[in-house]
Amino acid sequence: MSKATNLVIVESPSKAKTIGKYLGSDYIVKASMGHLRDLPKSKMGVDLEHNFEPQYIPVRGKEDLIKELKKASADVDTVYLATDPDREGEAISWHLKELLGLSDEKARRVTFNEITQKVVRESIAQPREIDYDLVDAQQARRILDRIVGYELSPLLWKKVRRGLSAGRVQSVATRLVVDRENEIRAFTPKEYWSLDVNLSRIAKPGSFVAHYHGEDKKRELENEIQVQKIIDDITGKEFTVTNVKKAEKKRSAAPPFTTSTLQQEASRKLGFTPKRTMALAQQLYEGVDIAGEGTTGLITYMRTDSLRLSDEAMAAAASFIQNRYGKPYYYGKFHVFKTKSGAQDAHEAIRPTHVEYDPEYVRSSLTAEQYKLYKLIWSRFLASQMANAVYDTVSIDTECAGHIFRSSHQSMRFPGFIAVYEEGRDDEGEAMGSPLPDLEVGEKANCTNIKKEQHFTQPPARYTEATLVKAMEEKGVGRPSTYAATVSTIQDREYVVKEDKRLAPTALGEVVTGLMIDRFNDIIDVEFTAHMENRLDAVEEGKQHWKELLSDFYGGFSKELHEAEAALEGVRLKVPEEETDEVCELCGRNMVIKMGRFGKFLACPGFPDCKNAKPLVERMPGRCPKCGSGMLKRKSKKGYAYYACEKGADCGFMSWDVPTAEDCPKCGMTMFKKSGKGRNKPFCINETCENFLPEDKRGYYKKKAAEGEAEAAAGEKPAKKTAKKPAAKKTPAKKTTKKTTTKKSTAKKKEAAE
């Protein structure tokens, strides 16, 4: 067997597996597992005094992987850098080239908008050089965020609370939520009234409801006096049909998904967070094992702001629609959607790689969540090439004493694209109205009932994760690759919380936002942030030098920082305590949430008269592997921490292992890690998954713990056998351990800033 002469480096093992299937034995495909070189976590890592020169170092813990890739690259003629087709992917490829010491001739860049055999082979056949404009745009973003995070966060630590962080985009996203909350608080309800009449035909059987519309022009009823005047005018009088308008209404399909619209629709229809949506989309893009087909990439690249579709994809959709649904259901030609101005348009819209792989065909090969998301993407794409839905509409005006009342109704004549997919809405849909009799102009009717009702205008709704992503996109805050991370970060930092599926600012979020508005107005200004994104785009297009951008930004930022430190000398901002529904059993006051040395806890506000305090149940990242609900951190009677499903005894799942925010790239279930300090590597506990890590390989202590403690705490036996807490180790009497001082505190502070 001949020795392979080509090395292909991708980011993830699943992507490597899919691509490896499409290339011959002359290619070795390996995964870098993301970044292998980055700025250090323990310090700024950027020389602010010497033209913002970054100081990149190998990522800690990846030494063995770096050695492996260096050895593999030394033994081949060509190294294809095949990381994701975006700024960050380009930067990862550049870091790999530098880290592995590859020459320009040996290092070749390839990208895949979709991971199919055709596209993979075409891309390998047409490699290019690394695009340094893309790399510089990513470096500029990374260093901007590092400067803001590492210089602002220590100020927040000193003036508000330890452990806080600020970010160039996350702070603006938090401000959007805070501003919306202030709009709600300042909102003054406005009274208005509705007036409906039930009309019965005189010459023929039948009745219908009509709504007050106005006189010569449409008029809003502002108070009961106006309503009563109309009622007095029409009481005991006949109504006359003055206008019957029948029409045909056509409704077009929504365009295929962009990153933003996918996150919004998955939130509305599936209840997925943006972060979860992107993790699942990444799995579908990189490839899943399809029965009878092998590892296959199911969707195109999922970070895009383009509505463009390839002619090949639209032709495939046209054939599929006509064969399955019939010719009338096809749009009749390629349905091309115009991408909004300002979009990068680097990739196609998100679509299935093969429209023939309908959701039911691949369902048995996907997890439940993967199937739901794939069905959403497949259906939206197919519907975008289908015929318009057609409705018959009728609008009828009836008049009495100079007052016009209107009735309307629409009925579907032809479903068109709705046979496959209908877009979700954030607000309530338009009412169809009740079916109406076949009325004619001049026909008379009597009023059999009058209904008046008082209403009040409602304040703007709090953002959901979907509408916040939509607002960020509309205002130019962030880019497709940052939406999910930003929405997740502001919740993880506890600046924003989710209440009844909507986002509300915490007291901490409002205090920090207030400080930022007072002292760093540019950083937290929506228009400034959008302008900065445009300048990063200009770097990508080769129209702006990245270090010049950093210099322009840092001059004003540094000045604001020094002014803020001087103005806040000796000042510490107090965060209002968050009151809970938990009642102190000693004095009856509502307990508040406080932050202590070991995290949050419940305390009585009556301290020092009442010193009652109790632990606060902590919500963990991830989902219960048994029922999909949230996970909580609890303590057993002996004080050991364990992790249980929020449904308690109704589900019964518990584990000593810690749930993480990471999902298994194979099965999509939450990954866990061994409890305790240290850089513990997450593992999959799903026994049916090929990534499953048996208990004896998870690094547990060999000593057995007492049986059944967690089961008793959880209320019943755990659903799955889990690792036991080790028994306390016996130590010789009089043995003491000398404490050593470390320099980790600074590193931790810096790490928290990002």
C-alpha positions in Angstrom: 0.0 0.0 0.0 1.4 3.4 -1.1 2.1 6.0 1.5 -0.4 9.0 1.7 1.1 12.2 0.4 -1.6 14.6 1.5 -2.9 15.7 4.9 -6.2 17.4 5.4 -6.8 19.2 8.7 -10.4 20.0 9.8 -11.8 21.2 13.1 -13.8 18.3 14.4 -13.6 14.4 14.4 -17.1 14.1 12.8 -16.1 16.4 10.0 -12.9 14.4 9.5 -14.8 11.2 9.3 -17.2 12.6 6.7 -14.5 14.1 4.5 -12.3 11.0 4.9 -15.0 8.9 3.3 -14.9 11.1 0.2 -11.2 11.1 -0.4 -9.0 8.2 -1.4 -6.1 6.5 0.4 -3.7 9.2 -0.7 -5.3 11.5 1.9 -5.0 11.5 5.7 -7.7 13.5 7.5 -7.1 14.7 11.0 -9.0 17.1 13.4 -7.4 20.1 15.2 -10.3 20.2 17.7 -10.6 24.0 17.2 -7.9 26.5 18.0 -4.4 25.2 18.7 -2.9 28.7 19.2 -4.4 31.7 20.9 -3.8 34.6 23.2 -2.8 33.6 26.8 -5.5 33.6 29.4 -3.3 34.7 32.2 -2.5 38.1 30.8 -3.5 40.7 28.1 -1.3 39.0 25.5 -1.4 42.2 23.3 1.4 44.7 23.3 -0.6 47.9 23.6 2.6 50.1 23.5 4.0 48.5 20.3 1.3 48.6 17.6 -1.0 46.0 19.2 1.3 43.1 18.4 -0.5 39.9 19.7 1.5 37.3 21.6 0.1 33.9 20.5 0.9 30.7 22.4 -0.1 27.1 21.9 -3.3 26.2 23.7 -2.7 24.5 27.0 -3.6 20.8 27.1 -3.2 20.3 23.3 0.6 19.6 23.3 0.1 16.0 22.2 -2.2 16.9 19.4 0.2 19.5 18.1 3.1 17.0 18.1 0.9 14.5 16.3 -0.1 17.1 13.6 3.6 18.2 13.2 4.7 14.7 12.6 1.9 14.0 10.2 2.5 17.2 8.2 6.3 16.5 8.0 5.6 13.2 6.2 3.4 14.6 3.4 3.8 16.8 0.4 0.7 19.0 0.8 -1.3 20.1 3.8 -4.9 21.1 3.1 -6.2 23.4 5.8 -10.0 22.8 5.6 -11.3 24.6 8.6 -14.7 26.3 8.6 -15.4 28.8 5.7 -15.6 32.0 7.8 -13.2 34.5 9.5 -12.5 32.3 12.5 -12.0 29.3 10.3 -9.5 31.3 8.2 -7.7 32.4 11.4 -7.5 28.8 12.7 -5.9 27.7 9.3 -3.4 30.5 9.6 -2.5 29.6 13.2 -2.1 26.0 12.0 0.2 27.1 9.2 2.4 29.1 11.7 2.3 26.5 14.4 3.3 23.6 12.1 5.9 25.7 10.3 4.4 25.1 6.9 5.7 26.9 3.8 3.3 28.9 1.5 3.8 26.2 -1.1 3.0 23.3 1.2 0.0 24.9 3.0 -3.1 25.1 0.9 -6.5 26.5 2.0 -9.8 24.8 1.0 -13.3 25.5 2.2 -16.6 23.5 2.0 -19.9 25.3 1.9 -21.5 21.9 2.1 -19.8 18.6 2.9 -20.8 16.4 0.0 -18.6 14.2 -2.2 -18.9 16.5 -5.2 -18.1 19.7 -3.3 -15.2 18.2 -1.2 -13.5 16.8 -4.3 -14.0 20.0 -6.3 -12.6 22.1 -3.4 -9.5 19.9 -3.0 -8.9 20.2 -6.7 -9.0 24.0 -6.5 -7.1 25.1 -3.3 -6.1 28.7 -2.7 -3.8 30.6 -0.4 -4.8 31.8 3.0 -6.9 35.0 2.8 -5.0 37.3 5.1 -7.7 40.0 5.0 -10.1 37.5 6.6 -7.4 36.6 9.2 -6.7 40.2 10.0 -10.5 40.9 10.5 -10.6 38.0 12.9 -7.5 39.2 14.7 -8.9 42.7 15.0 -12.2 41.3 16.5 -10.3 39.1 18.9 -8.0 41.8 20.1 -10.8 44.4 20.4 -12.7 42.0 22.6 -9.6 41.2 24.6 -8.8 44.9 25.2 -12.4 45.6 26.3 -12.7 42.5 28.5 -9.3 42.7 30.2 -9.3 46.4 30.8 -12.9 47.0 31.8 -13.6 43.9 33.8 -11.1 44.7 36.6 -12.8 48.1 37.0 -16.2 46.3 37.4 -14.5 44.0 40.0 -13.4 47.0 42.1 -16.5 49.1 41.7 -19.4 46.6 41.6 -18.6 42.9 42.4 -15.8 40.4 42.0 -16.0 38.1 39.0 -17.8 40.4 36.7 -17.0 40.8 33.0 -17.6 43.3 30.2 -17.6 42.7 26.5 -17.9 44.8 23.4 -21.0 43.0 22.0 -22.4 41.4 25.2 -22.6 44.7 26.9 -24.7 46.2 24.0 -27.0 43.1 24.0 -27.5 43.6 27.7 -28.3 47.2 27.1 -31.0 46.3 24.6 -32.7 44.1 27.3 -32.3 46.9 29.9 -33.7 49.6 27.6 -36.7 47.4 26.8 -37.4 46.9 30.5 -37.2 50.7 31.0 -39.6 51.2 28.2 -42.0 48.8 29.9 -41.7 50.6 33.2 -42.3 54.0 31.6 -45.2 52.9 29.5 -48.5 54.6 30.2 -51.5 52.5 29.1 -54.0 54.2 26.8 -57.7 53.4 26.9 -59.6 52.4 23.8 -62.9 50.6 23.1 -64.2 48.1 20.6 -67.9 47.9 19.5 -69.3 44.8 17.8 -72.9 44.2 16.6 -74.6 40.9 15.7 -76.6 41.4 12.6 -79.4 39.2 11.4 -80.5 39.2 7.7 -84.2 40.3 7.1 -85.0 38.7 3.7 -82.9 35.6 4.1 -81.8 33.3 7.0 -78.3 33.9 8.4 -76.5 36.3 10.7 -73.0 37.7 11.0 -70.9 39.9 13.3 -69.6 43.4 12.3 -67.0 45.6 14.0 -67.2 49.3 14.3 -65.0 50.9 11.6 -65.8 54.7 11.6 -67.7 57.2 9.6 -66.2 58.8 6.5 -62.8 57.6 7.7 -61.6 55.0 10.2 -61.9 56.1 13.8 -60.6 54.8 17.1 -63.0 54.9 20.0 -61.2 56.4 23.0 -63.7 56.3 25.8 -67.1 55.0 26.8 -68.9 58.3 26.1 -68.0 58.0 22.4 -69.2 54.3 22.4 -72.5 55.1 24.1 -73.2 57.9 21.6 -72.9 55.4 18.7 -75.1 52.9 20.5 -77.7 55.5 21.0 -77.6 56.4 17.3 -78.0 52.8 16.0 -80.4 51.4 18.6 -83.7 50.2 17.0 -82.6 51.1 13.4 -81.9 49.0 10.4 -78.5 48.3 8.9 -77.8 48.4 5.2 -75.1 46.6 3.3 -73.2 49.4 1.4 -70.2 47.6 0.0 -69.2 44.0 -0.7 -65.6 43.5 -1.9 -64.4 40.1 -2.9 -60.7 39.6 -3.9 -58.0 37.0 -4.3 -55.0 37.3 -2.0 -51.7 35.6 -2.6 -49.1 34.8 0.0 -45.5 34.0 -0.8 -43.3 31.6 1.0 -40.6 32.8 3.4 -37.0 32.7 2.1 -34.6 30.0 3.1 -32.9 30.3 6.5 -30.0 32.6 7.4 -28.2 32.1 10.7 -30.5 34.7 12.4 -33.8 33.4 11.0 -32.9 29.8 11.8 -32.2 30.7 15.4 -35.4 32.7 15.6 -37.6 30.0 14.1 -36.0 27.2 16.1 -36.7 29.2 19.3 -40.4 29.9 18.3 -41.3 26.4 17.0 -38.9 24.0 18.8 -38.0 25.9 22.0 -34.3 25.6 21.2 -31.9 28.3 22.5 -29.7 29.9 19.8 -26.7 28.1 21.3 -28.4 24.7 21.1 -29.6 25.4 17.6 -26.1 26.2 16.4 -24.6 23.1 18.1 -27.2 20.9 16.3 -26.7 22.7 13.0 -23.0 22.1 13.3 -23.6 18.4 13.7 -25.8 18.3 10.6 -23.3 20.2 8.6 -20.3 18.1 9.6 -22.1 14.8 9.0 -24.1 12.1 10.6 -24.2 8.4 10.0 -27.1 7.7 7.7 -28.2 4.1 7.4 -27.1 2.6 4.1 -25.3 5.9 3.1 -22.5 6.2 5.7 -21.4 9.5 7.2 -23.1 12.3 5.3 -23.3 16.1 5.7 -27.0 17.0 5.6 -27.0 20.8 5.5 -24.9 23.6 4.0 -22.8 25.9 6.2 -24.9 27.4 9.0 -23.2 30.8 9.6 -24.5 33.0 6.8 -26.5 36.1 6.2 -27.2 35.3 2.5 -30.5 34.3 0.9 -28.8 33.1 -2.2 -29.4 29.5 -3.5 -27.4 27.7 -6.1 -29.1 26.9 -9.4 -28.3 23.3 -8.8 -30.2 23.3 -5.5 -33.2 25.2 -6.9 -33.4 22.8 -9.9 -33.3 19.8 -7.5 -36.1 21.4 -5.5 -38.2 22.0 -8.6 -38.0 18.4 -9.7 -38.7 17.1 -6.2 -41.8 19.4 -5.7 -43.3 18.4 -9.1 -42.8 14.7 -8.6 -44.1 14.6 -5.0 -46.8 17.3 -4.9 -47.7 18.0 -8.6 -46.8 20.7 -11.1 -49.3 23.3 -9.6 -47.3 23.3 -6.4 -44.1 24.5 -8.0 -43.4 28.2 -8.2 -42.9 28.0 -11.9 -39.4 29.3 -12.0 -36.4 29.6 -9.7 -37.6 31.7 -6.8 -34.7 34.0 -6.1 -34.7 36.1 -2.9 -32.8 39.4 -2.6 -30.2 39.4 0.2 -30.5 42.6 2.3 -28.0 45.4 1.8 -25.0 45.2 4.0 -24.9 41.4 4.2 -21.6 39.7 3.5 -23.2 37.1 1.2 -20.2 34.8 1.5 -22.2 31.6 1.5 -25.5 30.3 0.4 -28.5 30.3 2.6 -28.9 27.3 4.9 -30.4 24.4 3.0 -30.3 20.6 2.8 -27.4 19.3 0.8 -29.7 16.7 -0.8 -33.4 17.5 -1.0 -34.1 13.8 -1.7 -33.1 13.1 1.9 -36.5 14.1 3.3 -36.8 14.2 7.1 -38.6 10.8 7.3 -35.9 9.1 5.2 -33.1 10.0 7.7 -35.2 10.1 10.9 -34.0 6.8 12.2 -30.4 7.9 11.9 -30.8 11.2 13.8 -31.4 12.1 17.4 -34.8 13.6 18.2 -33.4 17.1 18.3 -31.3 16.7 15.1 -34.5 15.4 13.3 -36.6 18.4 14.4 -34.0 20.9 13.3 -33.3 19.1 10.0 -37.0 18.9 9.3 -37.3 22.7 9.9 -34.4 23.5 7.5 -35.6 21.0 4.8 -39.2 22.2 4.9 -38.3 25.9 4.8 -36.0 25.4 1.8 -38.5 23.3 -0.1 -41.4 25.7 0.6 -39.2 28.6 -0.6 -39.5 27.1 -4.1 -43.2 26.3 -4.0 -46.2 28.1 -5.4 -47.9 30.9 -3.5 -50.8 30.1 -1.2 -54.1 31.5 -2.6 -57.0 32.9 -0.4 -60.4 34.1 -1.2 -61.2 37.3 0.8 -64.4 39.1 1.4 -65.0 42.4 3.1 -68.5 43.7 3.8 -69.5 47.2 5.0 -72.8 47.8 6.7 -74.1 51.3 7.6 -76.5 52.6 10.2 -77.1 56.2 11.1 -73.9 57.2 9.3 -71.7 54.7 11.2 -69.9 52.0 9.2 -69.4 48.5 10.6 -67.1 46.1 8.8 -66.9 42.3 8.6 -64.1 40.3 6.8 -63.2 36.7 6.2 -60.7 34.8 4.2 -60.6 31.2 3.2 -57.8 29.1 1.6 -58.4 28.2 -2.0 -55.0 26.6 -2.7 -52.4 25.8 0.0 -49.3 26.0 -2.2 -46.2 26.2 0.1 -48.3 25.9 3.2 -48.7 22.2 2.4 -45.1 21.9 3.5 -44.3 24.8 5.9 -45.6 27.9 7.4 -43.4 30.5 9.1 -43.9 31.1 12.8 -44.7 34.6 14.3 -43.6 36.4 17.4 -47.0 38.2 17.6 -50.5 36.9 17.2 -51.5 36.1 13.7 -54.2 38.0 11.7 -57.7 36.7 12.6 -59.4 34.9 9.7 -62.9 36.0 10.8 -66.0 33.9 10.8 -67.6 32.7 7.5 -70.0 35.3 6.1 -73.3 34.9 4.3 -73.5 35.7 0.6 -74.6 39.3 1.1 -75.6 41.8 -1.6 -75.3 45.6 -1.7 -78.6 47.2 -0.4 -79.6 44.2 1.7 -81.1 45.0 5.1 -80.3 43.6 8.5 -81.4 44.0 12.1 -79.2 44.3 15.1 -79.8 41.5 17.6 -77.0 42.2 20.0 -74.5 44.9 20.8 -71.2 44.2 22.6 -68.9 47.0 23.9 -65.6 46.3 25.5 -62.9 48.4 27.1 -59.2 47.7 26.3 -55.9 49.2 27.2 -52.8 49.4 25.0 -50.0 47.0 26.2 -46.4 47.9 26.8 -43.8 46.4 24.4 -43.1 42.8 25.2 -39.8 41.7 26.7 -37.4 40.2 24.3 -37.3 36.4 23.8 -34.1 34.9 22.7 -35.5 34.9 19.2 -36.5 38.5 19.1 -33.3 39.6 20.7 -31.3 37.9 17.9 -33.7 39.6 15.5 -33.0 43.0 17.1 -29.2 42.4 17.1 -29.3 41.6 13.4 -31.5 44.6 12.5 -29.3 47.0 14.5 -26.0 45.5 13.2 -24.9 44.3 16.7 -22.6 41.4 16.1 -22.5 39.0 13.1 -24.1 35.6 12.4 -21.3 33.8 14.1 -21.7 35.8 17.3 -25.5 35.9 18.0 -25.8 32.6 19.8 -22.7 33.1 21.9 -23.7 36.6 22.9 -27.3 35.6 24.0 -25.8 32.7 26.0 -23.1 34.8 27.6 -25.3 37.5 29.0 -27.4 34.8 30.7 -24.3 33.0 32.0 -22.9 36.2 33.4 -26.3 36.7 35.2 -26.9 40.1 33.6 -30.1 38.7 32.1 -32.4 36.0 33.2 -35.2 34.1 31.4 -38.6 34.5 33.0 -41.6 32.7 31.3 -39.4 32.3 28.2 -38.7 36.0 28.0 -35.5 37.9 28.9 -35.4 40.3 31.9 -32.4 42.2 33.2 -31.2 41.4 36.7 -30.4 44.1 39.2 -26.7 43.3 38.5 -27.3 43.8 34.8 -28.9 47.1 35.3 -26.2 48.4 37.6 -23.4 47.4 35.2 -25.3 48.8 32.2 -25.9 52.1 34.1 -22.1 52.3 34.8 -21.3 51.6 31.2 -23.7 54.2 29.9 -22.3 56.8 32.3 -18.6 56.2 31.7 -18.2 54.2 28.5 -21.0 55.5 26.2 -19.2 54.5 23.0 -18.6 50.9 24.0 -22.3 50.4 24.9 -23.8 52.5 22.1 -25.7 50.5 19.5 -24.7 52.6 16.6 -21.1 52.7 17.6 -21.0 48.9 17.8 -22.7 48.6 14.4 -20.2 51.0 12.9 -17.4 48.9 14.4 -18.8 45.8 12.7 -18.8 47.7 9.4 -15.2 48.6 9.9 -14.3 44.9 10.6 -16.1 44.1 7.4 -13.9 46.7 5.7 -10.8 44.9 7.0 -12.1 41.7 5.6 -12.5 43.4 2.2 -9.0 44.8 2.3 -10.2 48.4 2.6 -9.0 49.0 6.2 -5.8 48.1 8.0 -6.6 46.1 11.1 -4.0 47.8 13.4 -5.2 51.2 12.3 -8.7 50.2 13.4 -7.3 49.1 16.8 -5.4 52.3 17.2 -8.4 54.5 16.4 -10.5 52.6 19.0 -8.0 52.4 21.8 -7.2 56.1 21.9 -10.8 57.0 22.9 -11.3 53.9 25.0 -8.1 54.4 27.1 -9.1 58.0 27.8 -12.6 57.0 29.0 -11.0 54.3 31.2 -8.7 56.7 33.0 -11.5 59.3 33.4 -13.8 56.6 34.9 -11.1 55.4 37.3 -10.6 59.0 38.5 -14.3 59.8 38.8 -15.1 56.5 40.7 -12.2 56.8 43.2 -13.4 55.5 46.5 -16.9 54.7 45.1 -18.5 51.3 45.2 -21.8 50.7 43.5 -24.4 48.7 45.4 -26.4 46.1 43.6 -30.0 45.9 45.0 -30.7 42.6 46.7 -33.0 40.3 44.8 -36.0 39.4 46.9 -37.4 35.9 46.6 -40.8 34.2 47.4 -39.0 32.1 50.0 -40.2 33.1 53.5 -37.9 33.1 56.4 -39.3 30.5 58.8 -37.9 32.4 61.8 -39.2 35.9 61.3 -41.6 35.8 58.3 -39.7 38.2 56.0 -39.1 37.3 52.3 -35.5 36.1 52.0 -33.1 37.7 49.6 -30.3 36.3 47.4 -26.8 37.2 48.5 -23.4 36.4 47.2 -20.9 34.8 49.6 -17.5 33.3 49.5 -18.8 30.0 48.1 -21.4 31.5 45.7 -25.1 32.5 46.1 -27.2 31.7 49.1 -30.5 32.7 50.6 -30.4 35.1 53.6 -32.9 36.9 55.8 -32.9 40.7 55.2 -33.4 41.1 58.9 -29.7 40.5 59.7 -28.3 40.9 62.3 -31.5 40.6 64.2 -32.3 37.4 62.3 -29.3 35.4 61.1 -31.3 32.7 59.1 -29.5 31.6 55.9 -29.9 28.6 53.7 -28.3 27.2 50.4 -29.7 28.3 47.1 -30.5 25.5 44.6 -28.1 26.1 41.7 -29.2 25.5 38.1 -26.6 23.7 36.0 -26.0 23.8 32.2 -27.1 20.9 30.1 -30.2 18.7 30.0 -31.2 15.6 31.9 -30.2 12.6 29.7 -33.3 10.7 30.8 -36.1 13.2 30.1 -34.5 16.4 28.7 -35.4 18.7 31.6 -33.0 21.1 33.4 -30.3 19.9 35.8 -29.9 21.2 39.4 -26.9 21.0 41.8 -27.9 19.5 45.1 -26.2 18.4 48.3 -26.6 15.0 50.0 -27.1 14.7 53.8 -23.4 14.3 54.2 -22.6 17.4 52.2 -21.5 15.9 48.9 -22.6 17.7 45.8 -24.6 15.7 43.2 -26.6 16.6 40.1 -30.2 15.7 39.6 -33.0 16.3 37.2 -35.2 19.3 38.2 -38.2 17.0 38.1 -36.8 15.1 41.1 -38.5 11.8 41.9 -40.8 12.1 38.8 -37.7 11.5 36.7 -35.2 10.1 39.2 -32.0 10.8 37.3 -28.9 11.8 39.3 -25.2 11.7 38.9 -22.0 12.5 40.8 -20.6 13.7 37.5 -21.0 17.4 36.6 -23.2 18.3 33.6 -21.5 20.7 31.2 -22.6 23.1 28.5 -21.1 20.9 25.8 -23.1 18.4 23.7 -21.7 15.2 22.4 -20.8 15.7 18.7 -22.2 12.2 17.9 -25.5 11.9 19.8 -26.2 15.5 20.8 -26.8 14.6 24.5 -25.3 16.7 27.3 -21.7 15.7 28.2 -20.6 15.3 31.8 -17.2 15.6 33.5 -15.6 14.3 36.7 -16.3 16.4 39.7 -13.4 18.2 41.5 -10.8 20.7 40.5 -8.6 20.5 37.5 -9.1 20.5 33.7 -11.4 17.5 33.5 -12.3 16.4 30.0 -16.0 16.1 29.3 -17.3 12.6 28.3 -20.5 11.1 27.0 -22.6 9.0 29.3 -25.0 7.7 26.6 -24.3 4.0 26.5 -25.8 3.8 22.9 -23.4 6.4 21.6 -20.1 5.5 20.0 -18.5 8.3 22.1 -19.7 6.6 25.3 -16.9 6.5 28.0 -17.2 3.6 30.4 -17.0 4.4 34.1 -13.7 2.7 34.6 -12.1 5.1 32.1 -13.4 8.3 33.6 -10.6 8.8 36.1 -12.6 8.0 39.3 -10.8 7.1 42.6 -10.6 3.4 42.9 -12.0 3.4 46.4 -15.7 2.6 46.7 -18.1 5.1 48.4 -21.0 4.3 50.6 -23.9 3.0 48.6 -27.2 4.7 48.1 -26.7 8.1 49.6 -27.6 10.0 46.5 -30.5 7.7 45.8 -32.0 8.6 49.2 -31.4 12.3 48.6 -33.1 12.1 45.2 -36.1 10.2 46.4 -35.6 7.0 44.4 -33.0 5.0 42.6 -31.1 6.7 39.8 -32.1 5.9 36.3 -28.6 4.9 35.3 -25.7 3.5 37.2 -23.4 6.4 38.0 -20.0 6.9 39.7 -20.0 6.8 43.5 -18.5 9.5 45.6 -15.2 8.2 47.1 -15.0 7.4 50.7 -13.1 9.8 52.9 -9.4 8.9 52.9 -7.9 8.1 56.3 -4.9 10.2 57.1 -2.3 9.7 59.8 -2.8 11.6 63.0 -0.7 14.8 63.5 0.1 15.0 59.8 0.0 18.5 58.5 0.1 20.1 55.1 1.9 23.3 54.5 -0.2 25.8 52.5 1.5 27.3 49.5 0.8 30.6 47.9 0.1 30.7 44.2 -0.3 33.4 41.6 -3.6 32.1 40.2 -5.8 34.9 41.4 -4.6 37.3 38.7 -5.0 34.6 36.0 -8.5 33.8 37.2 -9.5 37.5 37.1 -8.2 37.8 33.5 -9.9 34.6 32.4 -13.2 35.8 33.8 -12.9 38.9 31.7 -13.3 37.2 28.4 
